[in-house]
């Protein structure tokens, strides 16, 4: 395409130098543009190796639309609508140019050894260069379009008409939008990288793990607040650049905000409650909490509500104002208590030794050792029941791990008690024999009972 453009431009210039009439040169110009159109269609429909890329990838509709756009551009040039032609060229060519630039920057600046540049969050430098290049492309397209339309920016700055003011305001708004996009992209990438690093593995109860959980909790809220702030500031600056007085708008927004605050007290309550929950560090993403009838693992939260995933699957969306007192079941440690019923003839000293040995066995098990803070031990007799001695045991574990360890402890206790002759107590019914006076009295009462009368 570049060779064809160079050949056509040089040919037309040489013919002009040789004195060829403008009509002939115009006809030749149309023919050369027709050849350029053919080359463009060939680029759209053809891939390496002579295969049709559109048919092979299933994007025939997109290729047909691009072909129609190229034909429309050629017809615009032939019709002499040069202003509309250049505008259409930039509208069609600018998005692909931005996409190619973005992929190129990400590819060149990807980390060493990374096979896929999109697998990780890009660095702040990569995003800054990519957004800066996109801003330069847009500004360059505006400048070239102005030259094609024969617009003089110097004269625009010297004139003070309604049209010139609108044009200057529109250009200033575009620049403000590009700067805001650059700033927000850099901030968002920095926060996303921190969130990506906070997903790393580590000790479940270490200080680093608590720090990462804290980041996963606070950074999404910070990202939402900063996005709203950057958008509001950019809109205000753009309106001021266009020539709209933003002072009355800010005052009116304040009045509207007060009215909305009175009318949406529940919403304001939810937002402020959420802020104080976060300040108090009441919960973090990934922790299991319970509040009233709601309980589950904290998956995410917004400015006004929290999402709790119940252990059976349901997802609760609870406004902060309805949480109330929060019971956090995932902090530091938990004490799990086990109670078993033994017969009254049980040797409690032997039971204590058995429980101690099982506690050591669990503490030495590689599967459970990292989660046990204090091993299983016997606390003593809790109470005397109707048919059993209630013996209580306890252990201290990491939050959430007590259920698995408890099931294993029960299995080991059953096995050890059977091996040592320790009997679990359960309710029984005793029936007296022939030599028992109580048994004889019972038989006499049964014999004296009248049989039922059949009707």
Phi, psi and omega per residue, in radians:
X1 nan -0.738 3.116
X2 -1.114 -0.695 3.121
X3 -1.121 -0.735 3.133
X4 -1.120 -0.718 3.104
X5 -1.092 -0.781 3.134
X6 -1.117 -0.759 3.126
X7 -1.083 -0.793 -3.132
X8 -1.131 -0.752 -3.138
X9 -1.118 -0.764 -3.141
X10 -1.162 -0.680 -3.125
X11 -1.108 -0.793 -3.135
X12 -1.122 -0.698 3.129
X13 -1.144 -0.736 3.138
X14 -1.123 -0.708 3.115
X15 -1.136 -0.606 3.070
X16 -1.152 -0.682 3.116
X17 -1.154 -0.625 -3.135
X18 -1.362 -0.034 3.063
X19 1.561 0.317 3.105
X20 -1.207 2.512 -3.058
X21 -1.149 2.638 3.124
X22 -1.053 -0.576 -3.136
X23 -1.100 -0.762 3.136
X24 -1.129 -0.762 3.135
X25 -1.110 -0.609 3.121
X26 -1.174 -0.725 3.084
X27 -1.069 -0.764 3.109
X28 -1.099 -0.649 3.100
X29 -1.078 -0.735 3.116
X30 -1.114 -0.701 3.134
X31 -1.132 -0.761 3.124
X32 -1.102 -0.694 3.087
X33 -1.132 -0.594 3.077
X34 -1.118 -0.707 3.064
X35 -1.114 -0.673 3.082
X36 -1.109 -0.667 3.089
X37 -1.094 -0.728 3.126
X38 -1.091 -0.744 3.111
X39 -1.088 -0.725 3.124
X40 -1.099 -0.742 3.109
X41 -1.126 -0.651 3.097
X42 -1.090 -0.696 3.109
X43 -1.103 -0.700 -3.079
X44 -1.201 -0.750 -2.965
X45 -1.687 -0.167 -3.014
X46 -2.036 2.514 3.099
X47 -2.097 3.092 3.118
X48 -1.112 2.443 3.142
X49 1.565 0.035 3.077
X50 1.460 0.105 3.130
X51 -1.559 2.671 3.126
X52 -1.424 1.978 -3.081
X53 -1.130 -0.647 -3.086
X54 -1.142 -0.758 3.135
X55 -1.175 -0.702 -3.090
X56 -1.179 -0.650 -3.088
X57 -1.682 -0.044 3.121
X58 1.337 0.341 -3.118
X59 -1.949 0.759 -3.119
X60 -1.133 -0.615 -3.134
X61 -1.117 -0.733 3.116
X62 -1.125 -0.737 3.117
X63 -1.105 -0.661 3.118
X64 -1.153 -0.684 3.111
X65 -1.133 -0.738 3.112
X66 -1.123 -0.694 3.102
X67 -1.086 -0.751 3.107
X68 -1.096 -0.656 3.114
X69 -1.149 -0.701 3.102
X70 -1.125 -0.720 3.103
X71 -1.118 -0.691 3.106
X72 -1.107 -0.693 3.087
X73 -1.083 -0.751 3.136
X74 -1.102 -0.705 3.125
X75 -1.166 -0.654 3.094
X76 -1.090 -0.722 -3.137
X77 -1.184 -0.716 3.129
X78 -1.104 -0.661 -3.123
X79 -1.316 -0.119 3.115
X80 1.472 0.149 3.114
X81 -1.500 1.230 -3.029
X82 -1.189 -0.615 -3.134
X83 -1.113 -0.833 3.112
X84 -1.162 -0.599 3.137
X85 -1.052 -0.880 -3.110
X86 -1.170 -0.614 3.077
X87 -1.106 -0.765 3.116
X88 -1.137 -0.635 3.114
X89 -1.054 -0.811 -3.113
X90 -1.228 -0.604 3.102
X91 -1.136 -0.676 -3.117
X92 -1.385 -0.712 -2.999
X93 -1.495 -0.452 -3.034
X94 -1.152 -0.848 3.139
X95 -1.017 -0.806 3.074
X96 -1.064 -0.672 3.121
X97 -1.089 -0.706 3.101
X98 -1.141 -0.734 3.127
X99 -1.106 -0.754 3.119
X100 -1.113 -0.723 3.127
X101 -1.100 -0.760 -3.140
X102 -1.078 -0.840 -3.136
X103 -1.130 -0.621 3.139
X104 -1.163 -0.777 -3.131
X105 -1.132 -0.770 3.134
X106 -1.114 -0.663 3.136
X107 -1.182 -0.750 -3.092
X108 -1.225 -0.673 -3.050
X109 -1.688 0.236 3.118
X110 -1.180 2.690 -3.102
X111 -1.094 2.610 3.116
X112 -1.069 2.351 3.116
X113 1.515 -0.144 -3.133
X114 -1.402 2.153 -3.141
X115 -1.321 -0.622 -3.104
X116 -2.125 2.082 -3.099
X117 -1.242 -0.343 -3.113
X118 -1.624 0.031 -3.089
X119 -1.275 -0.528 -3.133
X120 -2.021 2.942 3.086
X121 -1.243 2.258 -3.138
X122 -1.130 2.768 -3.138
X123 -1.342 2.895 3.117
X124 -1.115 -0.654 3.115
X125 -1.083 -0.770 -3.139
X126 -1.073 -0.826 -3.129
X127 -1.151 -0.660 3.137
X128 -1.119 -0.778 3.124
X129 -1.153 -0.728 -3.120
X130 -1.123 -0.787 3.125
X131 -1.198 -0.643 3.089
X132 -1.118 -0.725 3.099
X133 -1.129 -0.665 3.105
X134 -1.138 -0.696 3.092
X135 -1.108 -0.709 3.108
X136 -1.127 -0.674 3.102
X137 -1.105 -0.750 -3.131
X138 -1.161 -0.777 3.115
X139 -1.099 -0.729 3.104
X140 -1.106 -0.671 3.101
X141 -1.127 -0.683 3.107
X142 -1.127 -0.744 -3.141
X143 -1.118 -0.802 3.134
X144 -1.124 -0.675 3.101
X145 -1.141 -0.650 3.085
X146 -1.121 -0.699 3.099
X147 -1.152 -0.681 3.121
X148 -1.156 -0.574 3.102
X149 -1.528 -0.021 3.138
X150 1.048 0.819 3.097
X151 -1.719 2.218 -3.136
X152 -1.744 1.955 -3.126
X153 -1.183 -0.539 -3.140
X154 -1.134 -0.736 3.115
X155 -1.205 -0.525 3.096
X156 -1.145 -0.635 3.135
X157 -1.259 -0.420 -3.112
X158 -1.543 -0.346 -3.138
X159 -1.607 2.725 -3.114
X160 -2.355 1.063 3.063
X161 -1.863 3.006 3.138
X162 -1.089 -0.712 -3.131
X163 -1.128 -0.816 -3.125
X164 -1.126 -0.651 3.105
X165 -1.130 -0.724 3.108
X166 -1.125 -0.700 3.130
X167 -1.135 -0.800 3.121
X168 -1.092 -0.711 3.112
X169 -1.117 -0.688 3.128
X170 -1.142 -0.730 3.110
X171 -1.129 -0.727 3.099
X172 -1.117 -0.674 3.111
X173 -1.122 -0.665 3.091
X174 -1.110 -0.761 3.119
X175 -1.101 -0.749 3.127
X176 -1.094 -0.720 3.122
X177 -1.106 -0.702 3.114
X178 -1.151 -0.729 3.114
X179 -1.134 -0.756 3.112
X180 -1.093 -0.704 3.101
X181 -1.108 -0.699 3.120
X182 -1.110 -0.822 -3.118
X183 -1.122 -0.805 -3.102
X184 -1.151 -0.679 3.134
X185 -1.101 -0.727 3.116
X186 -1.131 -0.754 3.137
X187 -1.143 -0.797 -3.120
X188 -1.096 -0.720 3.126
X189 -1.133 -0.714 3.106
X190 -1.068 -0.760 3.132
X191 -1.184 -0.725 3.136
X192 -1.115 -0.638 3.098
X193 -1.171 -0.687 3.082
X194 -1.111 -0.704 3.099
X195 -1.147 -0.676 3.128
X196 -1.149 -0.705 3.104
X197 -1.199 -0.534 3.138
X198 -1.264 -0.190 3.110
X199 -1.459 -0.068 -3.075
X200 -1.111 2.751 -3.138
X201 -1.422 2.736 3.128
X202 -3.105 3.136 3.106
X203 -1.041 2.395 -3.005
X204 -1.144 -0.547 -3.041
X205 -2.083 0.409 -3.136
X206 -1.471 2.917 3.114
X207 -1.139 -0.609 3.108
X208 -1.141 -0.689 3.119
X209 -1.139 -0.709 3.103
X210 -1.145 -0.650 3.110
X211 -1.133 -0.736 3.135
X212 -1.175 -0.661 3.079
X213 -1.118 -0.658 3.100
X214 -1.117 -0.698 3.106
X215 -1.145 -0.741 3.124
X216 -1.115 -0.395 3.134
X217 -1.466 -0.757 -2.978
X218 -1.579 -0.577 -3.034
X219 -1.120 -0.691 3.067
X220 -1.053 -0.674 3.089
X221 -1.131 -0.761 3.115
X222 -1.076 -0.673 3.129
X223 -1.114 -0.745 3.124
X224 -1.126 -0.738 -3.130
X225 -1.133 -0.773 -3.127
X226 -1.159 -0.628 3.117
X227 -1.098 -0.758 3.111
X228 -1.130 -0.694 -3.129
X229 -1.125 -0.846 -3.129
X230 -1.095 -0.725 3.136
X231 -1.115 -0.769 -3.122
X232 -1.120 -0.767 3.137
X233 -1.126 -0.741 3.138
X234 -1.107 -0.742 3.128
X235 -1.117 -0.748 3.122
X236 -1.094 -0.764 3.129
X237 -1.153 -0.662 3.118
X238 -1.155 -0.721 3.095
X239 -1.116 -0.696 3.095
X240 -1.139 -0.639 3.126
X241 -1.180 -0.601 3.108
X242 -1.218 -0.414 3.127
X243 2.013 0.161 3.137
X244 -1.540 2.311 3.119
X245 -1.275 2.048 -3.080
X246 -1.580 -0.182 3.116
X247 -1.042 -0.938 3.074
X248 -1.054 -0.581 3.117
X249 -1.130 -0.730 3.134
X250 -1.138 -0.738 3.110
X251 -1.100 -0.772 3.105
X252 -1.114 -0.667 3.100
X253 -1.117 -0.624 3.089
X254 -1.115 -0.755 3.115
X255 -1.119 -0.763 3.125
X256 -1.112 -0.669 3.117
X257 -1.091 -0.706 3.099
X258 -1.123 -0.745 3.127
X259 -1.105 -0.736 3.117
X260 -1.149 -0.642 3.118
X261 -1.074 -0.723 3.099
X262 -1.211 -0.646 -3.092
X263 -1.410 -0.345 -3.117
X264 -2.152 0.965 -3.116
X265 -1.123 -0.596 3.126
X266 -1.124 -0.728 3.108
X267 -1.108 -0.792 3.112
X268 -1.084 -0.694 3.106
X269 -1.070 -0.757 3.137
X270 -1.082 -0.757 -3.108
X271 -1.140 -0.823 -3.128
X272 -1.183 -0.624 3.087
X273 -1.099 -0.727 3.104
X274 -1.095 -0.679 3.114
X275 -1.079 -0.762 -3.114
X276 -1.262 -0.575 3.036
X277 -1.064 -0.736 3.138
X278 -1.204 -0.668 3.099
X279 -1.109 -0.709 3.125
X280 -1.321 -0.108 -3.102
X281 0.962 0.805 -3.090
X282 -1.240 -0.514 3.133
X283 -2.756 2.839 3.112
X284 -2.377 2.879 3.100
X285 -1.112 2.294 3.139
X286 1.696 -0.141 -3.137
X287 -1.601 2.668 -3.138
X288 -1.738 2.114 -3.099
X289 -2.234 2.864 3.068
X290 -2.433 2.334 3.110
X291 -2.512 1.889 -3.092
X292 1.117 -2.204 3.120
X293 -1.568 0.060 -3.132
X294 -1.834 2.326 3.051
X295 -2.680 2.615 -3.124
X296 2.810 3.140 3.128
X297 -1.508 2.337 3.137
X298 -1.234 1.984 3.104
X299 -1.618 -0.795 -3.134
X300 -2.923 3.037 3.051
X301 -2.761 2.746 3.110
X302 -1.930 -2.824 -3.135
X303 -1.240 -0.402 -3.040
X304 -2.142 -0.178 -3.051
X305 -2.569 2.897 3.125
X306 -2.206 2.541 3.134
X307 -1.878 2.105 -3.135
X308 -1.988 2.203 3.096
X309 -1.707 1.957 3.123
X310 -1.164 2.663 -3.069
X311 -1.185 -0.241 3.052
X312 -1.677 -0.026 3.039
X313 2.126 -0.634 -3.084
X314 -1.063 2.577 3.137
X315 -1.929 2.095 3.098
X316 -1.686 2.350 2.976
X317 -1.955 1.845 -2.982
X318 -1.987 2.141 3.021
X319 -1.078 2.544 -3.118
X320 -1.049 -0.579 -3.107
X321 -1.169 -0.293 -3.133
X322 -1.764 0.011 -3.087
X323 -1.228 -0.873 -3.068
X324 1.232 -2.498 3.128
X325 -1.224 2.331 -3.070
X326 -1.920 2.224 3.047
X327 -1.779 1.917 -3.113
X328 -1.619 2.052 -3.098
X329 -1.748 0.235 -3.063
X330 -2.167 0.388 -3.107
X331 -1.880 2.242 2.902
X332 1.133 -1.347 -3.025
X333 -2.772 2.884 3.036
X334 -2.391 2.603 3.051
X335 -1.877 2.078 -3.133
X336 -1.854 2.248 -3.103
X337 -1.934 2.370 -3.125
X338 -2.072 2.356 3.137
X339 -2.195 2.272 3.114
X340 -2.272 2.662 3.116
X341 -1.838 2.171 -3.129
X342 -2.060 2.761 3.130
X343 -1.223 2.817 -3.041
X344 -1.262 -0.292 3.113
X345 -1.632 0.262 -3.112
X346 -1.294 2.427 3.048
X347 -1.420 1.817 -3.055
X348 -1.183 -0.550 3.098
X349 -1.111 -0.718 3.095
X350 -1.136 -0.699 3.113
X351 -1.070 -0.696 3.135
X352 -1.095 -0.714 3.117
X353 -1.152 -0.706 3.139
X354 -1.096 -0.777 3.141
X355 -1.101 -0.671 3.125
X356 -1.125 -0.736 3.118
X357 -1.145 -0.677 3.105
X358 -1.154 -0.662 3.085
X359 -1.072 -0.712 3.095
X360 -1.150 -0.696 3.140
X361 -1.099 -0.739 3.095
X362 -1.151 -0.689 -3.128
X363 -1.181 -0.435 3.134
X364 -1.631 -0.102 3.122
X365 -1.280 2.164 -3.119
X366 -1.038 -0.461 -3.127
X367 -1.289 -0.599 -3.045
X368 -1.878 -0.317 -3.050
X369 -0.990 -0.741 -3.120
X370 -1.138 -0.298 -3.053
X371 -1.812 -0.071 -3.118
X372 -1.742 2.135 3.096
X373 -1.608 -0.846 3.032
X374 -2.208 2.283 -3.045
X375 -1.224 2.935 3.123
X376 -1.125 2.332 3.103
X377 -2.586 2.741 -3.094
X378 -1.570 2.299 3.108
X379 -1.579 -0.397 -3.141
X380 2.145 -2.919 -3.115
X381 -1.376 2.212 -3.141
X382 -1.517 -0.760 3.120
X383 -2.903 2.834 3.045
X384 -1.712 2.049 3.129
X385 -1.606 -3.075 -3.139
X386 -1.148 -0.575 -3.071
X387 -2.377 0.054 -3.065
X388 -2.614 2.726 2.961
X389 -1.621 2.101 -3.141
X390 -1.491 1.969 -3.121
X391 -1.847 2.302 -3.094
X392 -1.929 2.462 3.067
X393 -2.270 2.836 3.113
X394 -2.620 2.799 3.046
X395 -2.690 2.710 3.123
X396 -1.969 2.216 -3.080
X397 -2.338 3.051 3.007
X398 -1.224 2.605 -3.137
X399 -1.041 2.319 3.108
X400 1.549 -0.234 -3.123
X401 -1.680 -0.129 -3.049
X402 -1.180 -0.466 -3.078
X403 -1.208 -0.791 3.129
X404 -1.161 -0.747 -3.139
X405 -1.160 -0.645 3.126
X406 -1.105 -0.758 3.135
X407 -1.093 -0.707 3.096
X408 -1.152 -0.681 3.133
X409 -1.119 -0.733 3.112
X410 -1.078 -0.730 3.134
X411 -1.106 -0.746 3.124
X412 -1.170 -0.653 3.109
X413 -1.111 -0.747 3.119
X414 -1.074 -0.765 -3.122
X415 -1.165 -0.764 -3.118
X416 -1.204 -0.688 3.132
X417 -1.144 -0.689 3.099
X418 -1.109 -0.664 -3.122
X419 -1.250 -0.459 -3.079
X420 -1.867 0.144 3.071
X421 1.304 0.364 3.096
X422 -1.529 2.217 -3.044
X423 -1.789 2.348 2.976
X424 -1.359 2.452 -3.131
X425 -1.531 2.504 3.061
X426 -2.627 2.671 -3.083
X427 -1.154 2.395 3.133
X428 -2.285 2.830 3.078
X429 -2.098 2.189 3.142
X430 -1.828 2.307 3.083
X431 -1.993 2.161 -3.060
X432 -1.274 2.694 -3.122
X433 -1.576 -2.887 -3.072
X434 -1.211 -0.594 -3.079
X435 -1.467 0.046 -3.102
X436 -1.625 2.184 3.106
X437 -1.000 -0.633 3.136
X438 -1.150 -0.619 3.093
X439 -1.159 -0.694 3.109
X440 -1.123 -0.721 3.113
X441 -1.091 -0.660 3.123
X442 -1.153 -0.715 3.135
X443 -1.157 -0.670 3.111
X444 -1.103 -0.698 3.124
X445 -1.147 -0.667 3.114
X446 -1.192 -0.635 -3.133
X447 -1.224 -0.559 -3.135
X448 -1.391 -0.127 -3.136
X449 -1.272 2.409 3.131
X450 -1.325 2.398 3.107
X451 -1.220 2.679 -3.127
X452 -1.176 2.508 -3.130
X453 -1.517 2.204 3.122
X454 -1.518 2.373 3.112
X455 -1.786 nan nan
